[in-house]
Amino acid sequence: MIQTEKPEIKVAILDLYDGIANEGMRGFREILDRYKIKTGLNLSYEVFDIRKKVEVPGTDFDIYISSGGPGSPIDSEGTEWEKKYFQLIDKLEDHNLSNTSQKKYGFFVCHSFQLMCRKYQLGDINMRRSASFGVLPVHKTHAAINEPIFDGLADPFYSVDSRLWQVINPDEKRFTELGMQLLAIEKERPHVDLPRAMMAIRFSDYFFSTQFHPEADAKGVKSLLLKEEKKKEVVAEHGLDKYNEMLDRIEDPDKITHTQNTMIPNFLDQAVLSLQEAL
């Protein structure tokens, strides 16, 4: 069967970067391009500039990937773009609660993770004492044992963390009420008496979210770290040894490269299998 005869799988990439330069959007596109080649699927994607242009897709896509972005996840409350963004999420949730066999799948990263945690009231959102940046370990919780999106990942696994904001103090009652699962938390810092941030949550059978950046690749992070301004910032915050450790971790194929090649492809596998079964 030729490619065009295969059912089209449509992906919407929700760009929350507000027009600022970033590596995330390239990461998502490259993962989708590789996945299309590897699987031979008739997969297409379209990018929507949510914050800068208030471009919000309809519900006619199969898969939605929502990006990271700059700024406070609290101050945007009440803005036009956020209202429309959450209206879309509500429509997708309503669709998934209906009797239809073709569900809508969503993956939410970093800033999107924080917005969704605020929407669901899952914990406290606040600004960190200092920005978290680097290739850092992510620890699975007990609930993650049977999580298919984590298949093939060690415990801990490594990913790119880049955030000034965080979600802490999970509200266990809310998690239980909503049937959601906290699947990963940030590294333990024994010398710092502070709560560990939430790092991955399964909101439903169809919605998954990470505080870290599973789309990040070694090339993008390395180019950022080698910029003099970023080097000075990291060295001033963490010291030269930590900076050099970051560079070493970037080159390790078992760290962010493995995470990039594993997590979102696992999510796509899950979504595509469900869509194919529904046809």
Summary of the structure (lengths in Angstrom):
residues: 279
radius of gyration: 18.4
end to end distance: 16.7
largest distance: 59.6
contacts: 855
relative contact order: 0.15
helix: 42%
strand: 24%
